């Protein structure tokens, strides 16, 4: 599957690429065809612009020369190639120095189909995203996100528009083979829509509509909403309310629902083969309610736990790094806190603490 922000080497039929030359040349990401000997056969305009080299110079070049542009160590490159040869797919995110010497940040994903002897390379430039991340890290604030939202939305909507056009075009003439590539475009559109939604949620001004909320009802509403998705992934949700009395908090119902939906969604995605999500609601000695969401997923490495709430940091190959940033912002605006502990191979436990408020 073609994914946003990735350089993909996908085995494709070269004649099929020629048939859809207009799609190949106008695709929103850079594309490169490589044969099974590692020779570059064809490059589109976007790849030419990203790598800053004429397509005619790239044609006939060995693909290993492209790896030399990456700042990764020799060992990392070796692991990358070995994984590709062993599994038929590999991923890498790295700083590169283009053929003109400009520093850029590139995401790459390599995969291989079984029915042809060619690789298709998708190249996505992450430089703007990394520049903004560094700017945010420098200021240690999300205040600049609002100013960046308009330009980011514009950058996302441009390729979205072109991809929608390609989808309509391919639907008119799609064969069985064509439907495979049509699904790629559909996934690209959906991915960009998710990114745009998450970014705007983080960057837009906060106009909270606070009211008194019963925690039990809120959690049950979220759990019931997420139940079909969990069921499809063979995941069971176990909910426990360890409260003596009805617990009331003061907050924005819509924003808090987003927080807990995001937490459950992350738990589901962490267990691709199924499992159990434990949701426990309890009170603390300092007049707070604790909403605990624990999964049995792959867990998060210790050195990454401190970074998960940073904007643009993600442990997922296709993540935006904005979901937990938004979650942290919402909980903070409700005078709450979040605790996270995780064990690789056993699961992750999120605890959300919110102050209890009496309606009187």
N, C-alpha and C positions, 0 to 999 in steps of 0.2 A: 504494500500500500504506500502511495506517495503521501508524505506528511509534511506539514509546514515546518520551515526552519531546518530541513535536513538535506544532506547531499545523498541521493539515493542511487545506487548502482543496481538496476533491475534488468534482468534478462528479458529482452523483448525481440520481436520479429522486425528486422530492419525494413523489409518491404512494407510492413504495416506502418512504420514510422514515416516512410516516404508517402504513403497514401494520405496520412494526416499531417503533411508538412506544415500547413498553416497553424495547426495546434502546437506542433513542436516549436516553431519559431516564435509564436506569440505567447507561449506559456508564461505564467507569472514568475516562475523560478528558472534558474539556469539549468539547462539539460545538456548532457554529453553522452554520445553513444561510444561504447568501447567493446571490442571483440574479445574472444576468449584468450587471445594472446597478449592482451593488455594494450593493444593499439587503439588510439582515439580515431574514430571514424567520422563523427559529425558533432558540431557544437552549435547551440542556438545563440541568439543575440544576447539574452540575459546572462548566459555563462561567459560570453565574451566580455561584457561590461564588468561583471564581478571580478574576473581574473585579470582584466586589463591587458588583454592580448588578442591580436587578430585571429579569427577562427582558422584562417588558412595556415597560420603558424602552429596551431594546436593539432590540426588534422595530421595524422601520421605519427604523432608524438607518443611515446610510451606513457601510460597512465601513472607509472611510478614517479614520473617527473612532477606530477601534481602533488604527490605526497611530500616532496621535498619543500614545498611551499609552507607546510605546516610546521609550527614551532614545537610540536610534541617531540618527545625524546625518541631515539631509535627504538628503544624497547617498547614504547607505546605504539609506534607504527607497526612493529613486528607483531604485537598482540592483535592489533586491528586486522592485519592481513591473515594471521592464523585463524582468527575467529571467522572471517569471511570464508576461508577455504574449508573450515570444519563444519560450519552451520549454514553456509549460504547467505549469511547476512551479518552486518557489523555496523556499529555506530561510532561517531567521533565528533566532538566539538572542540575546536581549536582556533587559536589566533594564527593567521597566515600573513605572509608578506607577498603581495601580488607580483606579477611580472614587472610592474613599474615601481615596485618598492613600497606601495601603500599598505599599511597595516589594517587588516580587516578580521572580523570574527565570523567563522563559518561553521554551520552545523552540517554534518554528513551522516547519511544512513546508507548502507550497502546491503542489497538483497539480490537474490537470484531466482529466476523462474526456471522451470524444468524443461520447457518445450522449445527453447531457442538457444543460440550460442552467442548472444550479445548482451551487454550490460547497458542499462540506461542510468545516467548519473543526473540526479537533481541537486542543484546547488542553491542554498538560501543564505543570503547575507544577513547576519545578526548584528552588524556593526552598530547600527543606530540604537538597538536595544541595549547593547553593552555600554555605549556611551551614556545613555540615560541612567543605567544602573550605577555607573561610577559617579555620575553627578548626584544621584540620590544618596549614595554611600558617603559622598563628601559632605553633603549638607546635613546628613542624618535626619532627613525629614521627608515627608510625603507632600509637602506644600507645593512642590513644583509639578506634581502629577496633573493638577488641573490645567496648567498651562500647556502641558504636553499632550493632553487628551485629544484635542482637535487634530493635531498633526498625525498622531498615531492612528486615529480613526480614518483619516484620509488615506494613509498608507495601506491600511487593511482593506478598505472598501475598493480601492483601485483594482487589486488582483481579484477581489471577490466578483466585481462586475465582469471582468474578462472571463473568469471561470464559469460564471453563469451563462455567458454567451456561448462558450465552448460546449457546455452541457446541452443547451438547446440545439446547437449545430449537430452534435453527435447523436442526439435522440432521433433526428430526422433520417439518419443514414446508418444507424447502429446495426452491426451484425453481432453474432454471439461473441466474437473476439472483441468487438468494439465496446461491448457492455463492461468488460473488465476494466478498460481505461476510463469509461464513463463513471464507474464507481470510485475511481481514484479522484476524479474531479469533484464528485459529490462530497467525498470525505474532506477534500481541501476547503470547500465552501463551508461545511459545518465547522471545521476547525477554526477558520477565521472568524466565524460568527461567535464562537465561544470566547475567543481571545478578546474580541471587541467588547462583548458583554462584560467580561471580568474586568477589563481595563477601565471601562466607564464606571463600573461599580466602585472601584477603588478611588478613582480620580474626582468623581463628582462631589460637589459640596454636600455636607451632611445636614439634612433638615429632618432630624428625628421626630417622630410622632410618638411620644411616650405616653403610656397608660399602664394601669395595674393589670398584670397578667398572672394567671395561675400556671405554674410550671408544669404540673401534670398534664393539663390539657394541651399545652404547647408541644411538649415532647411526644405525646401520643399522636398529635396531628402530623408532626414531621415523620415519625416512624411509619405511620400508615401510608403517607405519601411515598416514602422510599421503599415500601414493602415489595411492590412489583419488581423493581430493579434488583432487589436483593434475592427474590425468589428465582429470577431468571439466572442468577449466578450461583444457585444452590447454596444460598446463605440464609441462616436462621437468625432472627433478632430476638434476644431475651431482654425484657424490660423489667426492672425492679424499682419500686418506689419505697425507699426506706425513710419515710417521713411520718411523724406522729400526727401532724395536722396539715391542712391545706396550706401550701407554700405559695406566697405571692411575691412577685418581683415587679419593678417599675422599669419599663423599657419599650422599645419599638418592636412590635410583634413581627413585622415583615423582616427586619434586619436580623433578629434573633433566629427566625426560621431559616434564613439563608446560612447562618453560622452552623446550625446543627445539621442542616441538609448537606452542607459541604463536608462536615466531619464524617457523617455516615457514608457519603459518596466516596470519600477517601478510603474509608474502611472497606467498602465493597471492592474498590479497585485494587486494594492491597491483598485480596484473597481471590485470585483468578480461578482457583480450583474449588472454591467453596469454604465454608466454615461457619463460625458463630460470632455475631456481634453482641456484646454485652453492654446494655445501656442501664446505668444505675443513677438514680436521683436520691440524694441524701442531704441532710443539713449538717452544718459544722458548728463548733462551739462558739465561733465569733459571729453568729447571726448571718451566715451566708448559706446559699444552696450550692451544692456541687453536682454538676451534670457530667457523668463519666461515660465515655464512649471508648470501649476496648475491643480491638480486633485480634485475629489470630493470623495476621498477614506476615509478610516478609520482614517487616521491621525497618528501622532507620538507623544507620550507622551513628555511633556516638559523636563523631566529629562533625556530623551534619545537623544534629539536633538544635544547636544554637543558631543555625542559619535558616531554619524552615519558615520563619515569619518575615524574613527579609524579602523585599520586592524583587521579583525575577529569579529567586532561587527556587529550584525544583529538583526533586529526585526522580521525576518521571521523564521519559524520553520525549513525550509530547506535551509536557506541562508548560504553563505560562509563568508559574511562580507568583501569581497574583491572588490565588484563592485564599491561602492562609494569611497573606498580608492583609486582605480585606477582613478576614475573621478576627485577627488581632486588633484591627482598628475598631471594629464594632464592639468587641468585648471591653476594650479600653474606654470607649465612649459611654459604656454602661457601668463604669467604675468597677469592672471585674478584672479577673486575672486568668491566665491559662497556665497549666502545668502539663508537661509532656514527658513521658518516659517510654523507652522502647528497647526491645531486645531483638537483635537480628535473628530471624528464623522463628521467632515466637510471637511477635506482634507489637502493637503500639497502643498506648493508653493516653487519651486526652482527657484532662479534667478542666471543666469550665466553672469558675467560682463567680457567683453574682450575689450582690447584697439582697437580703430579704427585706421587703417593705410591707408594712401593715397599711391596709386601705384606710384605716382610721388615723 
